[in-house]
Amino acid sequence: MTDTLAPTPKPGILDIAPYVGGKASIAGIAEPMKLSSNENSLGAGALAREAFAASLSKIHIYPDGHALKLRAGVADHYGLEPGRLIFGNGSDEVFALLNQVYLTAGDNVVVSQYGFLAYQISAKGCEAEVRQAPETNYKCDVEAMLALVDDRTRLVYISSPSNPTGSYNTGEEIRRLHAGLASNVILVVDEAYAEYVAAPDWETSLPLARDAANIVVTRTFSKIHGLGGLRIGFGYAPLAVCQAVDRIRLPFNVNCAGLEAALAALSDEAHQKASRDLVQTWLPRLTQAIRGFGFEVLPSVGNFILVIFPEEGRTASAANEHLMSRGIIVRAVGGYGLPNALRITIGTEDQNRAVLDALSEFAAG
């Protein structure tokens, strides 16, 4: 007898919109300018590249499942306890592991309206409800977040700086958010773009997490260190959280080349400075010039800007098509509920000038 039944995903899986990364190609253009994924336009530093090359002789050997060398390096660099670090295949995996450990069907997580989509996807995969707090002026509203927390809330996610808006929350605001949470609710502070921030009232939440039993702070090597292709991120968490996560973390979830390159990148202060300097030079220039073309540009402290276009006429979709016709790929962010916006990574000088030329043409019609 033929069995007509087919494997069926658990409830809710097929309702999840998959994550779509930044576009990487344009038909007919061999080498477009890719400014769609907030990558470091200078690439990886020399020390990381050398460490990556040296690791090729060892790629037949399984990586260190506990990332002991990188663990010691990160702990020393940031002044953290090595046993309180979680390493993942990018910080995305750290979010997924936390959701898998702490969420069951019927629980919920609270995120900000335009927060990074990765928080939501893995939470929904755990059959949890995702509650989105409305933002005020494209910035996470602490009181709106707290208003959505109830006795089934298990995790609250905040990114500072935030992708895709470029906004941030002050240290005082994050302390207020944490103070408003019950002790069994984990506050996850995503600091992927921390190294680019120049705002004087921004603070890392690493010191706040040191003495808290329910805060996890995440960082990544994908942004200022330019190692997006090697997928290395980490979280600084309470020891009990680390021990729980370690029970389900895959044994070799980070690769040997990434471990070596990330360790080398930590000490490459010259590359980090050059990367910061490039962004700090061009962030205000691009913002001022594009505003001069008549488009809204949100204030940003990351290595990208978010440009808001009119709903009619010179729309975001039309701007995107025009930029692609000039060989420039930026990020449409309709998936974040921002159909009238484009996110543009700060590129090299030549790339930034090309963006300005193209948007000037577009604005002039």
Protein Blocks (a to p, Z undefined) as FASTA:
>chain_A
ZZfbdcdddehklmpccdddddfbdehiabacdfflopafklpafklmmmmmmmmmmmmp
ccdfklmmmmmmmmmmnopafklcccdehjklmmmmmmmmmpcehiacdddfklcfklmm
mmmmnopacdddddeehiacfklmmmmpcfkbfbdcddddddfklpacdfklmmmmmmmp
cfkbccdddfklmmmpcbfkbccfklmmmmpcbbccdddfklmnopmmnopadddddfkl
mmmmmmmgcfblccfklmmmmmmmmmmmmlmmmmmmmmmmmmmmmmmmmmmnopacdddf
bfbdcddddfehjafklmmmmmmmnopacddfklnopakbccdddddfklmmmmmmmmmm
mmnZZ
